[in-house]
Amino acid sequence: MTIQDFKHSLVEDKPPMDLKIQLQALWWDAKGNWQKAHDLIDHLEDPVSAHIHAYLHRVEGDMWNARYWYNRARQSVFEGNLEEEWSYLLAKYI
């Protein structure tokens, strides 16, 4: 799947079936369903999930929790805006 394919899929009601769970979380976040996005990765502990989890807590406005998850992901806190970070994460993990 390409970034363009991913973005085109956002007109659908459900994410493509072959998306990794971390990308499903980004998909639901883009659709405005933060809770669904968070629920998908809340219980996962791998570095990619932790990175997405950090972003989601940044979206929520909980920077303390976001920093915790950036640390778990071994990533720096993202310096750009949320839209830039979403695009960065999509490009990094697609």
PEHUQUI-V235584 format. One record per pair of residues at least 6 apart in sequence whose C-alpha atoms are under 8 Angstrom apart, sorted by sequence separation. I is the first residue (numbers start at 1). J is the second residue. If there is no record, write none. Layout:
# PEHUQUI-V235584
I_J, I_J
This chain:
# PEHUQUI-V235584
9_15, 28_34, 44_50, 57_63, 70_76, 9_16, 29_36, 58_65, 70_77, 78_85, 28_36, 29_37, 41_49, 57_65, 58_66, 15_24, 28_37, 41_50, 57_66, 27_37, 56_66, 67_77, 25_36, 26_37, 41_52, 42_53, 54_65, 55_66, 15_27, 25_37, 41_53, 54_66, 15_28, 24_37, 25_38, 53_66, 54_67, 54_68, 25_40, 38_53, 54_69, 24_40, 25_41, 53_69, 54_70, 10_27, 22_40, 38_56, 51_69, 21_40, 22_41, 37_56, 50_69, 51_70, 10_30, 21_41, 50_70, 6_27, 10_31, 51_72, 34_56, 50_72, 51_73, 50_73, 59_82, 49_73, 51_75, 58_82, 47_72, 48_73, 22_48, 26_52, 47_73, 22_49, 25_52, 29_56, 46_73, 47_74, 55_82, 22_52, 55_85, 55_86, 52_89, 48_93, 26_86, 26_90, 23_90, 23_93, 23_94, 3_90, 3_91, 3_94, 2_94, 1_94
